[in-house]
Amino acid sequence: MKPVLKKMYSEAGLLPHEMLEMHAYLTGHEDHYNPLAFEKLFEYFAFDLGEMPYGTAKAKTGDPEHWIIERLQGVSNDEVS
């Protein structure tokens, strides 16, 4: 797991096993993610950081799940190992 993702997961309050589960989901090793981890990430991006657009957070103009997954994949792909 890349350090930037680990830091982001930690800031969102994910526990170590939730971090590993999200990493497994993002890398295609799991078909499902932990709903509690998703809830923590939603709170982190929508309210703590305020990065998620309001319409997406309310599921009116976008899908919050899709937004979070794209955000995490983008962070993972942008960082140099």
Secondary structure, DSSP 4 states (H G I P E B T S, - for coil): --HHHHHHHHHHT--HHHHHHHHHHHTTS-SS--HHHHHHHHHIIIIIS--S-HHHHTTSSS-HHHHHHHHHHHHHHHS--
